[in-house]
């Protein structure tokens, strides 16, 4: 395992606590688990810690999924209390989403870091394009599709989310928007989706990373950093309800643009790693 000086560990812990606050606020604001923030932050932190490139992205993604478990639960509870969650959709999505998560875990156990980065860039770029377009009139239909089509979406969201280390909220929000559902209903329902993805997803990365323990930093459980989880998860869970309250009060367009800018920077960062 990698040894880290105590001074550096203290500074990194402070940065992770700050990232936890941002993560929790985003979870509530956008109905996402915060993985889009956590993964790039952890990737940089693990690079500073000297984690080998071969396992760095896997560790960031697996740790992100573990971290967003309490965040997603808190966000879901806040939105559920407001009566905005589409439980009928979550029930349809439950099995296919978990199946997608399991498939993602198998891929993560054997895929190189390049695959995880490419999935993050492709999906995040799609979200950025939709965000910056500002178009609310892109529609596939005026209501959500039947169970089979919803199940197909659920499997895809579960698979992609597991490879990205996110709660699936941004992708689910796009599905709702394309089928003329309100943004508040989409955000609320997406928060519940994060619970379905993060729990089995984190377990999958623990199993996948077990053979690589010699390459991982101290206090890692497979591809899950217990230090990262301990620093980010509590602050993120505390901040998530405040983000959920703001989601029902603030104009969303400026928030969406800011989120789009952040994702653009992250995509460029990972593209640089891939191409250089």
N, C-alpha and C positions, 0 to 999 in steps of 0.2 A: 504494500500500500504506500501511497505518497505521503511524505512528511511535510507539514506546513508550519512555519514559524508562528508563534502565538500572536505577535503584533499584527501580522498580515491577516490572521484569522479573525482578530477583533475588528479590523477595518472592513473586511468582507462581510462580517456579521451585521455591522451597522448598515451597509449598503443593501443587504438582503431585507432588513427590517423596513427600510424606506420603500423598497420594491414591493413589499407586502401591502403597504397602505395603498399604493397606486393600483396594485392588482385587485384588491378588494373593491375599490371604488369602480374600476372598470367592470368587474363582475356584476355589480348592481346596475350600473348605467346601461350596459349593453347586453345583459343576460348571458355573458360569456364567463367561463371559469377563470379567465385571466391568463390562460396559457400563452396567448399571443404576446404578452408582456414578459411572463416568467421565462419562457424558453430562451429568447435572446439574451436576457439578463444573466441567467444561469450559464449560458454558453460562454459569455465573456468572463464570468467569475471562474468557471472551471478552467478556462484558458490561462488565467492569471495563476491558478493553483498548479499548473503544469500537468493537468490531466491529458493523456495522450489523445491525439486527434481521432484515433480509431474508435474510441468509446465516448468522446466528449458530447457529441450530439445525442447519443442514446441516453446518457446520464441526464442531460438537460431535459429531454422529453419525458423520461420516466419520472424524474423528480417533479416536473410540472404536473403530471397527472396525479401524483400523490398529494401535492400541495393544494390542488383545486378541489379535493374532496370536501373539506369543511367549508370552503368558500362557496362551492355550488350548493351545498345544503343550506347554508345561511341565506344565500340569494333566493333559492327556491322557496324557503319558508316565508320570506318577506313578501314575495310576489303572490304566493298562494293565499296569504292573509288578506290580500287586496282583491281576491276572487278573479284574477286575470289569467290563471293557468288553464290551458286546454288539456284537462286530464284525459279526455277521450283520445287525443292525438298521442299523448305520452304512452297510453296503454297499447296503442297500435305499434308504436315505435319500439317498445321495450325489447322484444325478442330479436328483431333484425338489427337493432343498434348493438346489443350485446354480442350478437354473432359477428358483426363487423369489427367490434373491439377485439374479439378472440382472433379473428383473421389478422388484424393488425399486429397483435402480439407475436404471432408466428412469423410474420414478415420481419418484425423488428429483431427477432432472435437471430436471423440469418443475413439481413440486408446490411450493406456497408453504410457509413454515415452519409455518403452522397445521396442515397435514396431518400433518407429522411429530410435532408436539406431541400432536395428537389420538390418533394411533396409540399413542404412548407411554403416554398416560393410560388409554386403553381397555384395552390389554393388561396394563399394570401393575396396574390396578384389579382385573381378573379374577384375577391372581396373588395380590393382597392378600386378596381375599375367600376364596380357597381356603386361603391361609395362616392367616388368623385363624379360620377355621371349625374348624380342628383335626380335621377329619373324615378318617379314613383308610378309611372304608367306602363312599365314593362310588366306584362301579364301573360301567363300561360292559360289561365282560366279565372273565373270570378269566384271560385270556391275551391277548397282543398280537394285533392283527388281521392280515389278509393283506397282501400286498405292495401292492395297489391302495390300500387305506385308509391304510396306512403312508405311501405315496407322497403321498397327499393331505395328510396331516399334515405331511410333510416340506416340501412346497411352501409351505404356510401359514406354517410356522416360518421358512423362509428369507426369505419376503417380509416378514413382520412384523419379524423381527430386523434386516433391512437398514434398514428405515425407523426403527427404534428405536436402532440402534447397539449391539445386544447380541449375545451369542454363541448365543442360543437355548436356553440351559440351563434356565431357569425354565419355559419352555413345554414343552420335552421332558420335564422332570420331571413336569409335570402329566399328560402323555400316559401316561407309565409308571405313574403312580399310578392313573389311571382304568382301567388294564388289569392291575391287581393285581401289578405288578412291584415288587421291593424298592427302597427309596430309595437304597441304596448302588449298586445296578446302574444306576439312573436317573442318579445324579450322575456316575458314571464314564463312562457312555455319552454323556451330555450334554457332557462336556468335549471329546470328539472332534468333536461337532457344531459346536463353536465354531470349529474349524479349517476346516471346510467352508464356514462362513459368512464368517469374517473376511477371509480372503485375497481371494476375488473381490469381496466387498462393499467393501473398502477401495479396490480398483482402480476399481470403478464410481464411487465418490465422487471420486476423482482426476479421472476423465474428466468427470463431471457438473459439477465446480466450475471446470474450466479457463476457461470464458468469463467467470467472475466474479473473476478474479485481482486486478483493480484494487481490489476491495472487501475483500480479505482481508488479514490481518496478515502481517508479514514471515515468511519461511521456511515458507510454505504451499505445498503441492503440490495444486492443486485444493482440494477440501473436506477436506484432511488437513493438520493443523498438525504440522509436523516438530518444533517445539519441544515441543509437548504429548507427542508420541510419544517423544521423546528423554528427557523427564523422568519419564514414568509407566511406559513399557514395561519398562525394565531392573529397576526395583524391584519391579514387579508380577510379573515372571517369576521373580525370586528368592524372592518371598514365597509364590507359588502352591504349591510342594511342601509347605510348612509347613501351609497351609490344608488340603491333601489329607490329611495325617496326622491333623490335628485332626478331620476329618470322620468318621474311623473310631473316634474316642475319646470325643468330647463328646456329651452329650444334644442332639439336634437341635431339640427343641421351642423352647427358649429362643432358639436361633440363628434359627429360622424367624420367631419373633415379632419379633425385632429387625430382621430383614430386611423384614418386613411394615410395621413402623413407618416405616422409612426410605423405602420405596416410597410410603407414604401421604403423607409430607411432600413428596416429589418431585412426586407427582400434584397436590397442592394448589398447589404452586409454579407448575406449568405451567398449571393451570386459571386461576389468577389472571392469568397473561399472556394467556390466550385471552379471558377475560371482561372484563378491564379495558382 
